[in-house]
């Protein structure tokens, strides 16, 4: 098998130069004129999602309420409810 010698260094440098000069006019390889622009609804959804991610998952008012009930002995859960919950979550 015989392969003609190709000046690979010159080829690669030419390709790299072309990529870097076009980088300013493209977004991830797509020309800016064809780039994706999200709708107002998508931007609103994204903003709400970011707010939800930033908020705490713990509702301190509920935690305080249940801590108070447990410490005073007013909180009671029937054993059947606990068993049902365990079985539902496990299977």
Backbone atoms as SQL, in Angstrom:
CREATE TABLE atoms (id INTEGER PRIMARY KEY, chain TEXT, resi INTEGER, resn TEXT, atom TEXT, x REAL, y REAL, z REAL);
INSERT INTO atoms VALUES
  (1, 'A', 1, 'UNK', 'N', 0.842, -1.163, 0.000),
  (2, 'A', 1, 'UNK', 'CA', 0.000, 0.000, 0.000),
  (3, 'A', 1, 'UNK', 'C', 0.890, 1.230, 0.000),
  (4, 'A', 2, 'UNK', 'N', 0.571, 2.193, -0.846),
  (5, 'A', 2, 'UNK', 'CA', 1.384, 3.390, -0.977),
  (6, 'A', 2, 'UNK', 'C', 0.490, 4.616, -0.787),
  (7, 'A', 3, 'UNK', 'N', 0.853, 5.480, 0.136),
  (8, 'A', 3, 'UNK', 'CA', 0.080, 6.698, 0.391),
  (9, 'A', 3, 'UNK', 'C', 0.950, 7.879, 0.016),
  (10, 'A', 4, 'UNK', 'N', 0.379, 8.772, -0.777),
  (11, 'A', 4, 'UNK', 'CA', 1.112, 9.978, -1.149),
  (12, 'A', 4, 'UNK', 'C', 1.327, 10.846, 0.074),
  (13, 'A', 5, 'UNK', 'N', 2.477, 11.447, 0.128),
  (14, 'A', 5, 'UNK', 'CA', 2.790, 12.310, 1.263),
  (15, 'A', 5, 'UNK', 'C', 2.003, 13.616, 1.118),
  (16, 'A', 6, 'UNK', 'N', 1.269, 13.946, 2.152),
  (17, 'A', 6, 'UNK', 'CA', 0.476, 15.173, 2.177),
  (18, 'A', 6, 'UNK', 'C', 1.041, 16.053, 3.283),
  (19, 'A', 7, 'UNK', 'N', 1.137, 17.315, 2.996),
  (20, 'A', 7, 'UNK', 'CA', 1.634, 18.227, 4.019),
  (21, 'A', 7, 'UNK', 'C', 0.522, 18.459, 5.036),
  (22, 'A', 8, 'UNK', 'N', 0.421, 17.557, 6.017),
  (23, 'A', 8, 'UNK', 'CA', -0.682, 17.589, 6.972),
  (24, 'A', 8, 'UNK', 'C', -0.618, 18.814, 7.871),
  (25, 'A', 9, 'UNK', 'N', 0.574, 19.305, 8.174),
  (26, 'A', 9, 'UNK', 'CA', 0.703, 20.462, 9.054),
  (27, 'A', 9, 'UNK', 'C', 0.055, 21.681, 8.417),
  (28, 'A', 10, 'UNK', 'N', 0.296, 21.895, 7.146),
  (29, 'A', 10, 'UNK', 'CA', -0.286, 23.049, 6.453),
  (30, 'A', 10, 'UNK', 'C', -1.805, 22.916, 6.378),
  (31, 'A', 11, 'UNK', 'N', -2.301, 21.709, 6.144),
  (32, 'A', 11, 'UNK', 'CA', -3.746, 21.488, 6.058),
  (33, 'A', 11, 'UNK', 'C', -4.426, 21.797, 7.392),
  (34, 'A', 12, 'UNK', 'N', -3.879, 21.240, 8.483),
  (35, 'A', 12, 'UNK', 'CA', -4.484, 21.448, 9.787),
  (36, 'A', 12, 'UNK', 'C', -4.418, 22.900, 10.229),
  (37, 'A', 13, 'UNK', 'N', -3.326, 23.579, 9.964),
  (38, 'A', 13, 'UNK', 'CA', -3.223, 24.975, 10.364),
  (39, 'A', 13, 'UNK', 'C', -4.209, 25.827, 9.577),
  (40, 'A', 14, 'UNK', 'N', -4.453, 25.478, 8.289),
  (41, 'A', 14, 'UNK', 'CA', -5.423, 26.212, 7.475),
  (42, 'A', 14, 'UNK', 'C', -6.836, 25.993, 8.017),
  (43, 'A', 15, 'UNK', 'N', -7.169, 24.755, 8.392),
  (44, 'A', 15, 'UNK', 'CA', -8.487, 24.455, 8.951),
  (45, 'A', 15, 'UNK', 'C', -8.661, 25.188, 10.279),
  (46, 'A', 16, 'UNK', 'N', -7.651, 25.148, 11.138),
  (47, 'A', 16, 'UNK', 'CA', -7.732, 25.822, 12.431),
  (48, 'A', 16, 'UNK', 'C', -7.901, 27.318, 12.250),
  (49, 'A', 17, 'UNK', 'N', -7.187, 27.914, 11.319),
  (50, 'A', 17, 'UNK', 'CA', -7.304, 29.347, 11.079),
  (51, 'A', 17, 'UNK', 'C', -8.715, 29.692, 10.612),
  (52, 'A', 18, 'UNK', 'N', -9.299, 28.856, 9.774),
  (53, 'A', 18, 'UNK', 'CA', -10.656, 29.092, 9.291),
  (54, 'A', 18, 'UNK', 'C', -11.652, 28.991, 10.440),
  (55, 'A', 19, 'UNK', 'N', -11.476, 28.019, 11.316),
  (56, 'A', 19, 'UNK', 'CA', -12.388, 27.852, 12.452),
  (57, 'A', 19, 'UNK', 'C', -12.336, 29.062, 13.375),
  (58, 'A', 20, 'UNK', 'N', -11.125, 29.540, 13.686),
  (59, 'A', 20, 'UNK', 'CA', -10.996, 30.647, 14.616),
  (60, 'A', 20, 'UNK', 'C', -11.484, 31.958, 14.024),
  (61, 'A', 21, 'UNK', 'N', -11.343, 32.174, 12.736),
  (62, 'A', 21, 'UNK', 'CA', -11.850, 33.418, 12.146),
  (63, 'A', 21, 'UNK', 'C', -13.355, 33.404, 12.058),
  (64, 'A', 22, 'UNK', 'N', -13.956, 32.229, 11.905),
  (65, 'A', 22, 'UNK', 'CA', -15.412, 32.135, 11.831),
  (66, 'A', 22, 'UNK', 'C', -16.061, 32.047, 13.209),
  (67, 'A', 23, 'UNK', 'N', -15.255, 31.856, 14.253),
  (68, 'A', 23, 'UNK', 'CA', -15.806, 31.670, 15.594),
  (69, 'A', 23, 'UNK', 'C', -16.569, 32.898, 16.071),
  (70, 'A', 24, 'UNK', 'N', -16.165, 34.083, 15.667),
  (71, 'A', 24, 'UNK', 'CA', -16.837, 35.303, 16.110),
  (72, 'A', 24, 'UNK', 'C', -18.224, 35.443, 15.492),
  (73, 'A', 25, 'UNK', 'N', -18.455, 34.821, 14.355),
  (74, 'A', 25, 'UNK', 'CA', -19.749, 34.957, 13.683),
  (75, 'A', 25, 'UNK', 'C', -20.639, 33.746, 13.878),
  (76, 'A', 26, 'UNK', 'N', -20.201, 32.765, 14.657),
  (77, 'A', 26, 'UNK', 'CA', -21.006, 31.574, 14.867),
  (78, 'A', 26, 'UNK', 'C', -21.229, 31.320, 16.346),
  (79, 'A', 27, 'UNK', 'N', -22.299, 30.603, 16.638),
  (80, 'A', 27, 'UNK', 'CA', -22.592, 30.143, 17.991),
  (81, 'A', 27, 'UNK', 'C', -22.660, 28.633, 17.914),
  (82, 'A', 28, 'UNK', 'N', -21.670, 27.969, 18.496),
  (83, 'A', 28, 'UNK', 'CA', -21.575, 26.505, 18.459),
  (84, 'A', 28, 'UNK', 'C', -21.673, 25.964, 17.040),
  (85, 'A', 29, 'UNK', 'N', -20.999, 26.616, 16.123),
  (86, 'A', 29, 'UNK', 'CA', -20.944, 26.135, 14.754),
  (87, 'A', 29, 'UNK', 'C', -22.111, 26.549, 13.886),
  (88, 'A', 30, 'UNK', 'N', -23.091, 27.260, 14.451),
  (89, 'A', 30, 'UNK', 'CA', -24.254, 27.715, 13.686),
  (90, 'A', 30, 'UNK', 'C', -24.120, 29.222, 13.503),
  (91, 'A', 31, 'UNK', 'N', -24.291, 29.721, 12.292),
  (92, 'A', 31, 'UNK', 'CA', -24.209, 31.170, 12.102),
  (93, 'A', 31, 'UNK', 'C', -25.187, 31.895, 13.017),
  (94, 'A', 32, 'UNK', 'N', -24.791, 33.068, 13.513),
  (95, 'A', 32, 'UNK', 'CA', -25.619, 33.790, 14.472),
  (96, 'A', 32, 'UNK', 'C', -26.994, 34.133, 13.902),
  (97, 'A', 33, 'UNK', 'N', -27.079, 34.345, 12.618),
  (98, 'A', 33, 'UNK', 'CA', -28.376, 34.663, 12.035),
  (99, 'A', 33, 'UNK', 'C', -29.333, 33.478, 12.125),
  (100, 'A', 34, 'UNK', 'N', -28.802, 32.268, 12.248),
  (101, 'A', 34, 'UNK', 'CA', -29.623, 31.072, 12.349),
  (102, 'A', 34, 'UNK', 'C', -29.663, 30.516, 13.773),
  (103, 'A', 35, 'UNK', 'N', -29.086, 31.238, 14.737),
  (104, 'A', 35, 'UNK', 'CA', -29.014, 30.748, 16.110),
  (105, 'A', 35, 'UNK', 'C', -30.409, 30.726, 16.732),
  (106, 'A', 36, 'UNK', 'N', -30.626, 29.844, 17.681),
  (107, 'A', 36, 'UNK', 'CA', -31.906, 29.670, 18.364),
  (108, 'A', 36, 'UNK', 'C', -32.128, 30.798, 19.357),
  (109, 'A', 37, 'UNK', 'N', -33.298, 31.358, 19.347),
  (110, 'A', 37, 'UNK', 'CA', -33.692, 32.370, 20.323),
  (111, 'A', 37, 'UNK', 'C', -34.950, 31.865, 21.028),
  (112, 'A', 38, 'UNK', 'N', -34.887, 31.656, 22.348),
  (113, 'A', 38, 'UNK', 'CA', -36.053, 31.115, 23.050),
  (114, 'A', 38, 'UNK', 'C', -37.205, 32.121, 23.080),
  (115, 'A', 39, 'UNK', 'N', -38.423, 31.603, 23.135),
  (116, 'A', 39, 'UNK', 'CA', -39.615, 32.442, 23.179),
  (117, 'A', 39, 'UNK', 'C', -39.733, 33.107, 24.546),
  (118, 'A', 40, 'UNK', 'N', -40.644, 34.065, 24.647),
  (119, 'A', 40, 'UNK', 'CA', -40.892, 34.753, 25.929),
  (120, 'A', 40, 'UNK', 'C', -41.394, 33.764, 26.976),
  (121, 'A', 41, 'UNK', 'N', -42.235, 32.808, 26.545),
  (122, 'A', 41, 'UNK', 'CA', -42.743, 31.804, 27.481),
  (123, 'A', 41, 'UNK', 'C', -41.609, 30.947, 28.028),
  (124, 'A', 42, 'UNK', 'N', -40.684, 30.564, 27.153),
  (125, 'A', 42, 'UNK', 'CA', -39.542, 29.758, 27.591),
  (126, 'A', 42, 'UNK', 'C', -38.650, 30.546, 28.539),
  (127, 'A', 43, 'UNK', 'N', -38.473, 31.829, 28.274),
  (128, 'A', 43, 'UNK', 'CA', -37.657, 32.660, 29.155),
  (129, 'A', 43, 'UNK', 'C', -38.336, 32.825, 30.510),
  (130, 'A', 44, 'UNK', 'N', -39.659, 32.989, 30.514),
  (131, 'A', 44, 'UNK', 'CA', -40.403, 33.095, 31.770),
  (132, 'A', 44, 'UNK', 'C', -40.317, 31.797, 32.558),
  (133, 'A', 45, 'UNK', 'N', -40.489, 30.667, 31.862),
  (134, 'A', 45, 'UNK', 'CA', -40.382, 29.359, 32.517),
  (135, 'A', 45, 'UNK', 'C', -38.996, 29.168, 33.108),
  (136, 'A', 46, 'UNK', 'N', -37.979, 29.549, 32.371),
  (137, 'A', 46, 'UNK', 'CA', -36.606, 29.418, 32.853),
  (138, 'A', 46, 'UNK', 'C', -36.377, 30.275, 34.092),
  (139, 'A', 47, 'UNK', 'N', -36.909, 31.480, 34.098),
  (140, 'A', 47, 'UNK', 'CA', -36.763, 32.356, 35.263),
  (141, 'A', 47, 'UNK', 'C', -37.459, 31.754, 36.484),
  (142, 'A', 48, 'UNK', 'N', -38.681, 31.213, 36.301),
  (143, 'A', 48, 'UNK', 'CA', -39.402, 30.585, 37.417),
  (144, 'A', 48, 'UNK', 'C', -38.659, 29.352, 37.920),
  (145, 'A', 49, 'UNK', 'N', -38.117, 28.568, 37.000),
  (146, 'A', 49, 'UNK', 'CA', -37.378, 27.373, 37.388),
  (147, 'A', 49, 'UNK', 'C', -36.147, 27.741, 38.201),
  (148, 'A', 50, 'UNK', 'N', -35.447, 28.788, 37.803),
  (149, 'A', 50, 'UNK', 'CA', -34.277, 29.241, 38.558),
  (150, 'A', 50, 'UNK', 'C', -34.659, 29.718, 39.948),
  (151, 'A', 51, 'UNK', 'N', -35.816, 30.401, 40.081),
  (152, 'A', 51, 'UNK', 'CA', -36.287, 30.835, 41.401),
  (153, 'A', 51, 'UNK', 'C', -36.608, 29.636, 42.280),
  (154, 'A', 52, 'UNK', 'N', -37.239, 28.615, 41.706),
  (155, 'A', 52, 'UNK', 'CA', -37.561, 27.416, 42.475),
  (156, 'A', 52, 'UNK', 'C', -36.302, 26.687, 42.930),
  (157, 'A', 53, 'UNK', 'N', -35.315, 26.621, 42.053),
  (158, 'A', 53, 'UNK', 'CA', -34.062, 25.959, 42.416),
  (159, 'A', 53, 'UNK', 'C', -33.334, 26.716, 43.519),
  (160, 'A', 54, 'UNK', 'N', -33.472, 28.042, 43.532),
  (161, 'A', 54, 'UNK', 'CA', -32.786, 28.858, 44.525),
  (162, 'A', 54, 'UNK', 'C', -33.486, 28.836, 45.882),
  (163, 'A', 55, 'UNK', 'N', -34.788, 28.523, 45.897),
  (164, 'A', 55, 'UNK', 'CA', -35.525, 28.530, 47.154),
  (165, 'A', 55, 'UNK', 'C', -35.240, 27.275, 47.966),
  (166, 'A', 56, 'UNK', 'N', -35.511, 27.384, 49.250),
  (167, 'A', 56, 'UNK', 'CA', -35.284, 26.260, 50.159),
  (168, 'A', 56, 'UNK', 'C', -36.397, 25.233, 50.009),
  (169, 'A', 57, 'UNK', 'N', -36.054, 23.967, 50.156),
  (170, 'A', 57, 'UNK', 'CA', -37.049, 22.902, 50.086),
  (171, 'A', 57, 'UNK', 'C', -37.733, 22.685, 51.430),
  (172, 'A', 58, 'UNK', 'N', -37.219, 23.296, 52.477),
  (173, 'A', 58, 'UNK', 'CA', -37.762, 23.112, 53.819),
  (174, 'A', 58, 'UNK', 'C', -38.697, 24.268, 54.137),
  (175, 'A', 59, 'UNK', 'N', -39.935, 23.910, 54.478),
  (176, 'A', 59, 'UNK', 'CA', -40.899, 24.933, 54.892),
  (177, 'A', 59, 'UNK', 'C', -40.835, 25.037, 56.408),
  (178, 'A', 60, 'UNK', 'N', -40.128, 26.051, 56.876),
  (179, 'A', 60, 'UNK', 'CA', -39.854, 26.189, 58.300),
  (180, 'A', 60, 'UNK', 'C', -41.126, 26.330, 59.116),
  (181, 'A', 61, 'UNK', 'N', -42.175, 26.944, 58.564),
  (182, 'A', 61, 'UNK', 'CA', -43.424, 27.074, 59.313),
  (183, 'A', 61, 'UNK', 'C', -44.033, 25.706, 59.609),
  (184, 'A', 62, 'UNK', 'N', -43.989, 24.791, 58.633),
  (185, 'A', 62, 'UNK', 'CA', -44.525, 23.435, 58.847),
  (186, 'A', 62, 'UNK', 'C', -43.652, 22.657, 59.825),
  (187, 'A', 63, 'UNK', 'N', -42.338, 22.816, 59.701),
  (188, 'A', 63, 'UNK', 'CA', -41.423, 22.116, 60.615),
  (189, 'A', 63, 'UNK', 'C', -41.699, 22.549, 62.050),
  (190, 'A', 64, 'UNK', 'N', -41.841, 23.844, 62.258),
  (191, 'A', 64, 'UNK', 'CA', -42.112, 24.359, 63.611),
  (192, 'A', 64, 'UNK', 'C', -43.436, 23.838, 64.148),
  (193, 'A', 65, 'UNK', 'N', -44.443, 23.810, 63.284),
  (194, 'A', 65, 'UNK', 'CA', -45.761, 23.320, 63.693),
  (195, 'A', 65, 'UNK', 'C', -45.699, 21.861, 64.152),
  (196, 'A', 66, 'UNK', 'N', -45.029, 21.012, 63.375),
  (197, 'A', 66, 'UNK', 'CA', -44.954, 19.595, 63.736),
  (198, 'A', 66, 'UNK', 'C', -44.042, 19.368, 64.935),
  (199, 'A', 67, 'UNK', 'N', -42.979, 20.148, 65.067),
  (200, 'A', 67, 'UNK', 'CA', -42.123, 20.027, 66.251),
  (201, 'A', 67, 'UNK', 'C', -42.929, 20.338, 67.514),
  (202, 'A', 68, 'UNK', 'N', -43.753, 21.351, 67.432),
  (203, 'A', 68, 'UNK', 'CA', -44.578, 21.739, 68.576),
  (204, 'A', 68, 'UNK', 'C', -45.586, 20.642, 68.924),
  (205, 'A', 69, 'UNK', 'N', -46.245, 20.085, 67.900),
  (206, 'A', 69, 'UNK', 'CA', -47.221, 19.017, 68.132),
  (207, 'A', 69, 'UNK', 'C', -46.559, 17.772, 68.712),
  (208, 'A', 70, 'UNK', 'N', -45.396, 17.403, 68.189),
  (209, 'A', 70, 'UNK', 'CA', -44.699, 16.203, 68.673),
  (210, 'A', 70, 'UNK', 'C', -44.252, 16.396, 70.114),
  (211, 'A', 71, 'UNK', 'N', -43.667, 17.554, 70.413),
  (212, 'A', 71, 'UNK', 'CA', -43.167, 17.781, 71.772),
  (213, 'A', 71, 'UNK', 'C', -44.300, 17.858, 72.797),
  (214, 'A', 72, 'UNK', 'N', -45.494, 18.312, 72.388),
  (215, 'A', 72, 'UNK', 'CA', -46.620, 18.397, 73.318),
  (216, 'A', 72, 'UNK', 'C', -47.436, 17.104, 73.374),
  (217, 'A', 73, 'UNK', 'N', -47.130, 16.143, 72.493),
  (218, 'A', 73, 'UNK', 'CA', -47.835, 14.868, 72.504),
  (219, 'A', 73, 'UNK', 'C', -49.151, 14.893, 71.748),
  (220, 'A', 74, 'UNK', 'N', -49.409, 15.907, 70.935),
  (221, 'A', 74, 'UNK', 'CA', -50.661, 16.017, 70.198),
  (222, 'A', 74, 'UNK', 'C', -50.587, 15.400, 68.806),
  (223, 'A', 75, 'UNK', 'N', -49.424, 14.960, 68.402),
  (224, 'A', 75, 'UNK', 'CA', -49.266, 14.416, 67.052),
  (225, 'A', 75, 'UNK', 'C', -49.355, 12.895, 67.099),
  (226, 'A', 76, 'UNK', 'N', -50.286, 12.325, 66.320),
  (227, 'A', 76, 'UNK', 'CA', -50.475, 10.877, 66.310),
  (228, 'A', 76, 'UNK', 'C', -50.756, 10.417, 64.883),
  (229, 'A', 77, 'UNK', 'N', -50.061, 9.370, 64.478),
  (230, 'A', 77, 'UNK', 'CA', -50.288, 8.771, 63.162),
  (231, 'A', 77, 'UNK', 'C', -50.645, 7.309, 63.392),
  (232, 'A', 78, 'UNK', 'N', -51.795, 6.852, 62.881),
  (233, 'A', 78, 'UNK', 'CA', -52.183, 5.449, 63.045),
  (234, 'A', 78, 'UNK', 'C', -51.160, 4.511, 62.395),
  (235, 'A', 79, 'UNK', 'N', -50.933, 3.368, 63.003),
  (236, 'A', 79, 'UNK', 'CA', -49.963, 2.397, 62.496),
  (237, 'A', 79, 'UNK', 'C', -50.325, 1.923, 61.086),
  (238, 'A', 80, 'UNK', 'N', -51.615, 1.843, 60.789),
  (239, 'A', 80, 'UNK', 'CA', -52.048, 1.419, 59.451),
  (240, 'A', 80, 'UNK', 'C', -51.569, 2.391, 58.376),
  (241, 'A', 81, 'UNK', 'N', -51.622, 3.685, 58.684),
  (242, 'A', 81, 'UNK', 'CA', -51.153, 4.689, 57.714),
  (243, 'A', 81, 'UNK', 'C', -49.650, 4.561, 57.462),
  (244, 'A', 82, 'UNK', 'N', -48.896, 4.301, 58.514),
  (245, 'A', 82, 'UNK', 'CA', -47.445, 4.139, 58.374),
  (246, 'A', 82, 'UNK', 'C', -47.137, 2.906, 57.532),
  (247, 'A', 83, 'UNK', 'N', -47.814, 1.793, 57.836),
  (248, 'A', 83, 'UNK', 'CA', -47.587, 0.558, 57.087),
  (249, 'A', 83, 'UNK', 'C', -47.964, 0.722, 55.611),
  (250, 'A', 84, 'UNK', 'N', -49.083, 1.364, 55.362),
  (251, 'A', 84, 'UNK', 'CA', -49.523, 1.599, 53.983),
  (252, 'A', 84, 'UNK', 'C', -48.518, 2.452, 53.224),
  (253, 'A', 85, 'UNK', 'N', -48.016, 3.477, 53.879),
  (254, 'A', 85, 'UNK', 'CA', -47.041, 4.367, 53.250),
  (255, 'A', 85, 'UNK', 'C', -45.737, 3.621, 52.933),
  (256, 'A', 86, 'UNK', 'N', -45.309, 2.777, 53.865),
  (257, 'A', 86, 'UNK', 'CA', -44.079, 1.984, 53.641),
  (258, 'A', 86, 'UNK', 'C', -44.252, 1.032, 52.484),
  (259, 'A', 87, 'UNK', 'N', -45.391, 0.362, 52.407),
  (260, 'A', 87, 'UNK', 'CA', -45.636, -0.599, 51.331),
  (261, 'A', 87, 'UNK', 'C', -45.773, 0.099, 49.977),
  (262, 'A', 88, 'UNK', 'N', -46.424, 1.248, 49.953),
  (263, 'A', 88, 'UNK', 'CA', -46.618, 1.997, 48.706),
  (264, 'A', 88, 'UNK', 'C', -45.282, 2.495, 48.169),
  (265, 'A', 89, 'UNK', 'N', -44.441, 3.007, 49.031),
  (266, 'A', 89, 'UNK', 'CA', -43.154, 3.551, 48.589),
  (267, 'A', 89, 'UNK', 'C', -42.143, 2.470, 48.235),
  (268, 'A', 90, 'UNK', 'N', -42.278, 1.316, 48.858),
  (269, 'A', 90, 'UNK', 'CA', -41.294, 0.248, 48.595),
  (270, 'A', 90, 'UNK', 'C', -41.599, -0.475, 47.300),
  (271, 'A', 91, 'UNK', 'N', -42.848, -0.725, 46.991),
  (272, 'A', 91, 'UNK', 'CA', -43.207, -1.491, 45.802),
  (273, 'A', 91, 'UNK', 'C', -43.921, -0.587, 44.882);
